[in-house]
Amino acid sequence: QVQLVESGGGSVQAGGSLRLSCAASGSIFRIATMGWYRQAPGKQRELVATIASGDGTTNYADSVKGRFTISRDNAKNTVYLQMNSLKPEDTAVYYCNLRISVQHVWGQGTQVTVSS
């Protein structure tokens, strides 16, 4: 059973930075597509960024392009989300996601709050 544990959330002022980490248990990490999603109060969960296994191709939501960077360290079974130039509208619970084919595993979520 794969488990994902997120860390690195917190409160920051607009313009600041945070780095989220997600550590995965098990040996399937290196063949999985990893992603970060977020859910703000009253809104649906939305994709933030994904990174593929193999060549590490990345994909970003338009709202975070140029500000957020997703990366992975297969030796540590960990995926990261570096968030710069944070805006109040980035406030949400951020969830780590592991996907292999149609199977998804979710982390418990970590709160990110950006104040103006």
C-alpha positions as CSV (number, residue, x, y, z in Angstrom):
1,Q,0.0,0.0,0.0
2,V,1.6,3.3,-1.1
3,Q,1.4,6.2,1.3
4,L,2.1,9.8,0.6
5,V,3.1,12.3,3.3
6,E,3.2,16.0,2.5
7,S,5.1,18.7,4.4
8,G,6.1,22.3,4.0
9,G,2.9,24.1,4.0
10,G,2.3,27.2,6.1
11,S,1.5,30.9,6.1
12,V,3.3,33.5,4.1
13,Q,2.8,37.0,2.8
14,A,2.1,37.8,-0.8
15,G,5.3,37.7,-2.8
16,G,6.9,35.1,-0.6
17,S,7.9,31.5,-1.2
18,L,7.2,28.0,0.1
19,R,8.5,24.6,-0.8
20,L,6.2,21.6,-0.5
21,S,7.6,18.1,-0.2
22,C,5.8,14.7,-0.7
23,A,7.5,11.5,0.4
24,A,6.2,8.2,-1.0
25,S,6.5,4.8,0.5
26,G,7.0,1.7,-1.6
27,S,9.0,1.0,-4.8
28,I,6.6,2.2,-7.5
29,F,7.5,5.9,-7.1
30,R,10.0,5.9,-10.0
31,I,7.4,4.6,-12.5
32,A,4.6,6.9,-11.4
33,T,3.4,10.3,-12.6
34,M,3.5,12.6,-9.6
35,G,1.4,15.7,-9.2
36,W,0.2,18.5,-7.0
37,Y,-3.4,19.5,-6.8
38,R,-5.1,22.2,-4.7
39,Q,-8.5,22.9,-3.3
40,A,-9.6,26.3,-2.1
41,P,-12.7,26.7,0.2
42,G,-15.9,26.3,-1.8
43,K,-14.0,25.3,-5.0
44,Q,-13.3,22.1,-6.8
45,R,-9.9,20.4,-6.5
46,E,-7.7,21.6,-9.4
47,L,-4.5,20.5,-11.0
48,V,-1.4,22.6,-10.2
49,A,1.5,20.6,-11.8
50,T,2.5,17.1,-12.8
51,I,5.8,15.5,-13.5
52,A,6.2,12.3,-15.5
53,S,8.4,9.3,-14.7
54,G,11.2,8.6,-17.2
55,D,12.0,11.9,-18.9
56,G,10.4,14.0,-16.2
57,T,8.1,16.0,-18.5
58,T,6.3,18.7,-16.5
59,N,2.9,20.2,-16.9
60,Y,1.5,23.3,-15.1
61,A,-1.8,25.1,-14.7
62,D,-1.7,28.4,-16.5
63,S,-2.3,30.2,-13.2
64,V,1.1,29.0,-11.8
65,K,3.3,28.9,-14.8
66,G,6.5,30.9,-14.3
67,R,6.0,30.9,-10.5
68,F,5.9,27.3,-9.4
69,T,8.3,24.5,-10.2
70,I,7.7,20.8,-9.7
71,S,10.6,18.4,-9.4
72,R,11.3,14.9,-8.2
73,D,14.1,12.9,-6.6
74,N,13.6,9.2,-7.4
75,A,16.4,8.2,-5.1
76,K,14.5,9.8,-2.2
77,N,11.0,8.8,-3.4
78,T,10.1,12.5,-3.1
79,V,8.4,15.1,-5.2
80,Y,8.7,18.8,-4.6
81,L,6.7,21.9,-5.4
82,Q,8.7,25.2,-5.2
83,M,6.3,28.1,-5.0
84,N,7.5,31.6,-5.6
85,S,5.8,34.9,-6.0
86,L,2.8,33.6,-4.0
87,K,-0.5,35.3,-4.3
88,P,-3.5,35.3,-2.0
89,E,-5.4,33.3,-4.6
90,D,-2.9,30.5,-4.1
91,T,-4.4,29.9,-0.7
92,A,-5.6,26.3,-0.6
93,V,-5.0,22.8,0.7
94,Y,-2.4,21.3,-1.5
95,Y,-2.5,17.6,-2.2
96,C,0.2,15.3,-3.5
97,N,-0.9,12.7,-6.1
98,L,0.6,9.5,-7.4
99,R,-0.8,8.1,-10.6
100,I,0.0,4.8,-12.4
101,S,-2.4,4.2,-15.3
102,V,-5.9,4.9,-13.8
103,Q,-4.9,4.3,-10.2
104,H,-4.5,7.3,-8.0
105,V,-3.1,7.7,-4.5
106,W,-3.6,10.9,-2.5
107,G,-1.8,12.5,0.4
108,Q,-3.6,14.0,3.3
109,G,-3.0,17.6,2.2
110,T,-1.1,20.5,3.5
111,Q,-2.5,24.0,4.1
112,V,-1.0,27.0,2.3
113,T,-2.2,30.4,3.3
114,V,-1.0,33.6,1.5
115,S,-1.9,36.9,3.1
116,S,-2.0,40.2,1.3
